[in-house]
Amino acid sequence: MISTPSRNRIAVQIGLILGIVAAEACSTPRPYTGGQGGSNAGATGGSANPGGHAGSSVGAQGSGGAPADAAMPDVPASSGGSSQDGAIGGTHGTNDGVGGYDASGGIVGSGGMSSLGGHAGSAGAGIPSGSGGASTQPGTGGSSAATGGASPGTGGTRGSGGIPGSGGLAGSGGASGCQAGGACQPTNPCQKGVYSCATGTQVCVPNGNQPTTVTCGSAQTCTGSTKFLQQMCDGNGACAPHVTQMCPSNETCAGDNCACNSPNQICNGSCVNVQSDPYNCGSCGNNDCANHSMECSAGQCVCGANTPNGSEICFRPGQVRGTCWSGACVLPALGVGCNTASDCVPGGCSTPGGFCLGTIEVSGQVSCGDVLGPSVTCPVSSGCTNVGGRLPPFAVCGAPTGTGTGSVTCDGPNDCPTNYDCCYTNDSQYTSQHCVAQPQPGVIGSGCTAYQPNPNGPQASLLCDPLNPTTSCPPGKSCRTESNDSLVYSFYCQ
């Protein structure tokens, strides 16, 4: 048993130690409310008496005992100092603080380097608790998933403060990927659009209609001679139906458009068929057919329904010249080489391989034909004239000037009154045929002898009727024809 002086000496040592500890922990004296302390532990960290100082050896330390005696004022309770091996430092005092680095005296104690915010700790031998340390765990101000950290959360690059998230790369305060307000094209091509971020994602929403100049729907196509135009917006946000167009005259579809295809060609800006166009017959600009009221076929001028009868030259098979009559190319009056009436102007054909009669058998009418083809039929009152030559007019009613009486006023006996002969004479310029009274009534041909009595001049000949060869000639003679390869000049009795 320890004597009283020894106990007093130990008490003084304990008091000095507690005073030192108290001076380190707090500069302001405060009352102590703990219980009676125990004895010190051994130097090697063995068991301590209640209330003593924990051992400081690197070996295992004792538990430290119960708190010190409350009768010793201003000596704060301590849990035993800085133990390195994690031994319990003592029982907490009223200001709770473990003071070690882990657990009660170790790395994670409430007074050490807390993972909950740095140098936290509520009392004891640590630093007063607070936030703001270098923590890697969630905390008020560390590099955590809270505001300002490097993981998803508020404060990142994408969002208002981070990269995305509430404290990291996708926070709500960074540079957001959704940009609202720019123009865009909605799914409907006939609507206008603008970008919206109302849903948190960039979306193109309609905000108006496209004009009628904007295309939509099906592209242009062409079938046959009908073109289906590219569909266009209707100005009300919808795609209008196809508009169809017929190809221009003579054009047909080639691909998706109209084109001037062979045998057509562009003449003076228009697609024409030079095989059938009277204004461009055979070649661009050849308008002879149109100028003569003729049609064009196979690049050649032909008679048409609107071609005046007998006034225009045409070509029959074998390039035989003819005249237009009732839309057909026929031989003129007195034209040589007919086989049937259909080969001739009205009047018929004299015989197969013969000539076209014209008006020889028609009383009161006369016909004049030209070797080049034109032929006219006129009343005897005006007569007609075979002008001849290579340029029109070739055969006309009346005189060559178109006024007065023509050189031919009869083309057979039936155009003359009784006791008159139809006499023919080949004068210096035109063939003349007129009715002449018979000096000897009933004597056929006597009128023609009197008509041209000059024996040195052209002698007048009697015109006879080739279809009645004997009755229209003097006794013993018959009606013959005088002609060249294409035209009969006269009918004479021989």
Secondary structure, DSSP 4 states (H G I P E B T S, - for coil): ---HHHHHHHHHHHHHHHHHHHHHH-SS----------PPPPTTS-PPPTT-PPP-SSS------SPPPTTSTT----S-S--SS--------TT----EEBTTEETTSTTSEETTTEE--SSTTSPPP-S----SSS-SSSSSSSTT-SSSBTTSBSSBSSEESBSSEE-TBS--S---S-EE--SSTTEEEEEE-TTSS-EEEEEEE--TTSB-SSPPEEETTEEEPPPBB-SSSSBPPP-EEEPPTT-EEETTEEE--TTEEEETTEEEETTT-TTSSSSTT--HHHHTT-EEETTEEE--TTSPTT-SEEEEGGGEEEEEETTEEEB-TTBEEESSGGGBSTT-BSSTTEEB-TTTTSTTEEEEE-TTS-EEEEETTT-EEE--SSSS--EEESSTTSSS--SBS-SSGGGS-TTEEEEEEE-SSSEEEEEEE-SSTT-TTHHHHHH---TTSPPPEE---TTSTTTTS-TT--EEEEE-SSBEEEEEE-
